[in-house]
């Protein structure tokens, strides 16, 4: 018999609305799953089950009283530990904030609560979302549910691992260069970077710069769309917000009407041969589904330098004041990025912004010809979590600590929406994901295409989303002690 925690979010929400599933019963199932497997992966790092139980009882009472229910009514949610939750420990992955208790919810969290969501706990991340894995001095590392010694990606890895193991049905994520997508790919779940501004953020330091993004993570496209529907809205305080920021009911697209481009490296990313081979095999299976399926990519010339400069400037904007006044509140990696931002001249920053504009324009011309661009989600498959970042790919040294996410940060630069969709596993049983990239502001059509593609792949055993061995995780040793050793 299926445990309530193994239901999809959309199924659970329908059952709650029909009075066939109690929010209290549902929460109890998720709490039991956390207590059964989290020791093996260390994903839910701050918990407040008592407050969640109170909220679940209120949600149940609302159902029985016939009250109007929100989109997420009664659904437990995991919140990334970069996002403030009132009276629930929020560390940002920093030892300097070990005991931090926010006095108010971040707007994203408040929107989730208004939609009826129940905050089950906080999910692990890297310090201020900087590193390539969900690992920090406060909580240690998060292990991959398919092999706990391997990485979950960063910095939304805690959310991805919690979803894969059924500890939450929905979770929040955020990214600068690709964390929503690389973490989802490493853990066999779905993650989406929406068009900037669709999910508003009051924490955006550079209002007109679209690098940072909040977004949903889930176990399926339908569940992802459910969470996105609850958090997408127009917010005038966000300079990138737009009045039509709303997600309606998602119906699957007719794939046979779509023009698709496939690219294993976007012309510049250091994609490993293993990922190229996995991607090529998927392409051969997927290409017949579409009206047009070409091997093509937009001209991404200058993407590396653009991202390098604008990324550093973003860290300077976010942490420059703290660096000048209390540098010891920042870890070494954060300080190094702030210092890099200080190094660039106004002329270099202006050049990067101008190059970004030209890159964006080239992408728009490319999407005049295609409806969707498909790439691998990540240039590599999961490695050991002790590796701070890949220093080499296929024996060739990487150029930076973030070179391995080039396939996602190219999309970040131009501000297009993108979804990481799981497509089976590699020979070692580790999840493999592809990145679906849509037109800017074409989030709904992107979701429709992803929903249809997910349906097709679910019919093919070797392309279906992988599921970790819960029984094996339950008997596995605790990862947290190993992570701190």
N, C-alpha and C positions, 0 to 999 in steps of 0.2 A: 504494500500500500504506500502511495506517495505521501511523504511527510508534508505538512503545510509549508515548511520552509523551502521545499523543492518546487512549489507552484511558481509559475511566472507571476510577475507583479500584476499584469493585466487580469490573469485568472483570479488571483487572490482578491483584487479590488472588486471584480464582478461578484464573487461569492460573498464578500462583505456586504455589498449593496443589496444582495438578494437574501440576506440574513441566513446564509448557509455556512458562514465562517465567522467566528468571533475574532475581533481584533486582539482580544486577550489570548485566545488560543494560538493565533498566528504569532504573536510576540513570543509566547512561551516556546514555540517551536524554534524560532530563530535564536533565542537565548541558549537553548539546549545545544544547537549546532555550534554556536560560538564556544561554549564550554567544552564541547567534544573535540573540536579540531583546531582552535585558534592557537593553542600552544605550539603546534607544528609549523605555523606560518607567521604568527605574530602580526596580524593585520588590524584587528580591532584593539587599539592601544589605550583608549580612554572609554570607560563605560559608565553608564548611569542607568542601570536596569530598573531601579526603583522608580525614578521619574518616568521612564518609558512605560512602566506598568500602570502608573497613575494615568498617563495619557491614553493608554490602551483601554482602560476602563471607561474613561470619558468618551472615547470613540465608540465603544460598544453601546453606551447609554444613548448616544446621539442616533445610532442606527435604530435602536429599539423604540426611540421616541418619534421616529419618522422624520427627523430633521434633514435638511438639504446637506448632502455630503460633498466634500471636495474631491478633486481628482485623485488625491493620494490618501484618501481617508483610511486610517488604520494600518497603513503600510510602514513597517520599520525602514529607516533610512540610515546609511552610513555617510558621515560627513568628513571630508578630508581635513586633516589637522592643520591646514593653513587657513581654515575658515572659522571665524568666531562663532562660538555657541555659548549662549548665556549660561553662566554658572556651571559649565562643563569644561574641564581642563583643556586648554588650547595652547600648545607649545610652539607651533610653527616648526617643529623639529629642532628647536634650539634649546640648549641647556640653560640659557639665560632666561627662558620663559617656562621652566619646568613646572612651576606652581601657578602659572597664569590662569585666572578665571575671568573671562570677559564679562562685562556688566550688561552687554546687549548682544543680541544675535546680529550677525552679518545679514544684509538684505536677502541674500540667497537663502539662508537658513530660515529667515522669517517668512519668506514666500513658501517654503516647503511646509512649515508649520501651518500657515493659513490654508494650504491645500489639504490639510489633514494628515500630513506625514508625521511619523513619530521618530524622533532622533534616538537611535539605538546606541550609537557610540561614534568615536572619532577613528579615522583610518590613518595608518602610518604614512609618513612622507619623508623626504630628505629635508635638511635644514633650509628653510625658506624656499623649498622647491627647487633647489639648485642642482643637485647631483643626479647621476644617471641611474640611481637605484633608490628605493625607499628604505633608507638607513640613516640613523642619526644617533647622537650621544644620549638622548633621553630614553629611547625605547629599543635601540638596536635595529637589526635588519628585519625586513619582511622576506619570507621565503616563497618561492614559486609553488603553488599548489600541486603542480605536476612533478616537481622535484625540488624539495625545500632547500637544497644547497644552491639552487640557481636563482638568478635575479628575477624580479618582477617589473623591472624598468622603473623609471622615475620621471616625475615625482609622485604620480598618482597610483603607485603600486599597491598601497594598502587597500585602496578602494577596489582595485581590480582583483586582488587575491580574495577579499571578503566576498565579492560577487561570485567568483568561480567556485568557492566552497559552499555557497548557499548560506552564508552568515547574514547577508542582507539581500533583499530583492532589487534594491536600487542604491546608487551611491553618487556622490558629487565628485567632480574632478576639476582640475585646472591645469593650465599649461602656458608655457612661453614658446617652447620650440617643438613640443610634440608629446607631452606626458599623457594626455588623455588617450592618445592613439598608441604610443609604444607600450604603455602598461597594459592596455586592453589586449594588444596583440600577444604579448608575452604570457598572458593568463587565459586566453581563449574566451574573452568577453567582448562586448561592444562599447566603444567609446567615441564620442563625437566632439569635435571642435566646431561650434556653430559660427556663422558669420559674426564678426565682432559687433557687439552691441545688442544682439538678439537676447542674450542673457546679460543683463546689466551688472556692472560692478562699481561700487563706490570706492574701491581701493585702487582704481586705475590711476597711476601717478602721472603719466603723460597722456592727457585726455584724448588727443588725436592720433596717438600711436596704437596700432591694433595688435601688437605682439601678444599681450597677455589675454587670456580668455578663461572664462568659467564654462563648464559644460556637464552634460549628463553621462553616466556610465550605467550599464545594465547587462543583463544576460541575453537579451534579444533586442531586435530593432523595435518591435512593438512596445516593449517596456521602456526603451530609451526614449521613444516618442512621447510616452506617457509622462515621464519625468520632465522632459523638455517643455511639454505643454503647460506644466505647472510653474516653470521658472522663467519662461520667455515672456517678456513684456517690455513696453516702452517706458524708459526712465529718462526724464529730461536732464537729470544730473550726470548722466553718462553721455559724453560728447559723441559717442559712436552709436547711440540709440537711434532707432528709427520707428516711426509711428505704426508701421505694419508688423511690429514684432509680436507675432502670434502664430502658434502652430495649431492648425485645424486637424480634424480626423485624417489619419494617414491610410490611404488605400495603395495596394501594390501597383507599381508601374507596369506598363506593357513593355517588357524588355525588347521585344522585336521591333519596336519603333525607335530605339535609342541608338545614337552614334557614339561609339566608345573608342577611346585611345588607351593603349596599354604601354607602360614604360617601366622597365626594371630599375632605372637609375635617374630618370629625369635629365639625363645627359651629363650629370656631374656627381651624383652621390656615390660614395665608395661601397656599393652593394656587394656583399660576399657572394662567392660562387654558389654556396649552398642555398642562399636565398634566391639567387637568379634561377637556379634549377627548380626549386619549389614553385616559384612564380610562373615559370614557363609551363610547367605541368598544369597549373590551374588555368592559365590562359587558353590552352588547347581545349579544355573542357568548357570554358565559359564563352569563348568567342562565338560559337554558333547560336548563342541565345540572342544576339544583337543584330540590328539592321546593318551596322557598320562596325568593324572591329579592326582598327589599324594599330600598328606599332608607331607611336608618335609621342612627342612631348613638346611643351612650350619651351622657348629659348630661356634658360635659367642663368644666363651669363651674369656674373657678379653677385649671385645669391650668397655665396660664402662670405664675402666681404661685407655685404649689406647686413647680414644677420649678425656677424661678429661685432660690428660697430653699434648697431641699434640695440642689440642684447646688452652690451656693456653699459650703454647710456641708460637703459631701463633700470639696471641695477644701481647706477649712480643716482638716478632720480628717487628710487625706493629707499636706498640705505646710505646715501651720501651724508645726510645730516647726522645720522647715528655714528657713522665712521669718523666724522670730525670731532664729535663730542665724547662719545663712549665707544671707541673701536673695539674694546674687549667684549662688547655685547654681540659681536659678530664673529662667526667662525672664520677660519683661515680662507676657505674657498670663497665665501661671500666678500671678505676684504679684498681678495685678489681681483674679483670681478669689479668691485667699486674702483679700485686703483686703475684697472684697465680703462674704465669709463673716463676717469680723470685724464688719462693719457691722450685721448683723442682731441684734436683741435676742432674749432667751430667749422673750419673748412672741410675737414673729414666728415663730420656729422652731416653737414649740408650736402656733401657729395653722396653720402649713403642714402639720404632721403630722396635726392634727385634720381639716383639709380633705382631705388625702390619704386618710384613712380613709373619709370620706364619699364621695369619688370612687370609691374601691374598691367600696364597697357598691352604688353606683349601677351600676357595671359588672357586678356579680354578678347583679343583677336583669335587666339587659339580656340577659345570657347564659342566663337562664332561658328566653328566647324564641328565641334563635338559637344555632346550633352554631358559627358562624364569622362573623367580621367582616372585610370586605375593603376596603382603602383603597389609594391610591397609596403607594409606599414613600417617596417624597420629594416635596416641594412644587414642586420645580423640576427641570429637566433639567440635565445637566452644563454648567458654564461654564468659563472659562479658569482654569487652576490658579493663576495669579498673584493671583486674588481671594481675600483671606484668609477672607472670608465674605460671603454676599450682603447687600448694604446696601439693596437694593430688590428687590421682586418685582412685576412688571408696573407699574413706575413708582411703586409705593407703598413708602415707607421701611419697612424691617423694624424691629422693636422691640428686637432684641438680636442678638448674634452667632450665636445658636442658634435663632432664630425659624424658620428654614427646615427644621428637623427636628421641628417640632411634631407631625407625624403619627406619628413614632416615639416621642417622649418622652412623649406621652400614655399609650402602652402601658407605657413604662418605669415611670411613676408607680404604676400599679396592679399591675405584676408579672405580666402575662399573657405567655405564650409567643407569639412572632411569627416568621414566615418571610418574607423577601423573595424573590420568585420572578420570574425574567425572563420578559417577555411581548413579544418582538419589539423593534422599534426605532421611533424617531420619524422624521420626514421627513428629518432630517440624518444618519440612520444610527446615532444614539446609542441605547444600550440603554434600555429602559423596564421598570420593575419594579413589581409590586403587592405589597402587604403582606397576608399572611394572618394573622389574629389568632385564637387559640384560647382555650378556657377555661383558667383557672389550673390548673396541674398536668395539663392535658390535652395534653401534648407529643406523646404517641404518636398520638392522634387527629388532631392538627394535621398531623403528618408524613404520616399516611395520606391526609388530604384533599389535601395538597400533592402527594403522589406521583400521585394520580389526576388532579389538574388538570394537572400537568406532562405526563402521558401524552396527555391530550386536546390540549393546546396543541402538542405535538410533531407532531401530525397536520396542523396548520394552518401552512403555510409562513410566514405573516406573524406568527404568535404563537410560533414556535419560538425557543429561546434563540439569540441572535446569536453569531457567531464572528468574531473579528477577523482581519484580513488579515495572516497571519504573514510572507508574502513581503515585503509593504510595510514592515512593522516591521523586518525584517532589513536593509533598505537605507536605513532612516531615519537621520537624524543622532542623535548621542548627546544625551540629554535632560539628563544630570547637569551638563554644562558650562553649558547654558542655564539650568538651575535655580539655579546659583550665580552667574550673571552679574550 
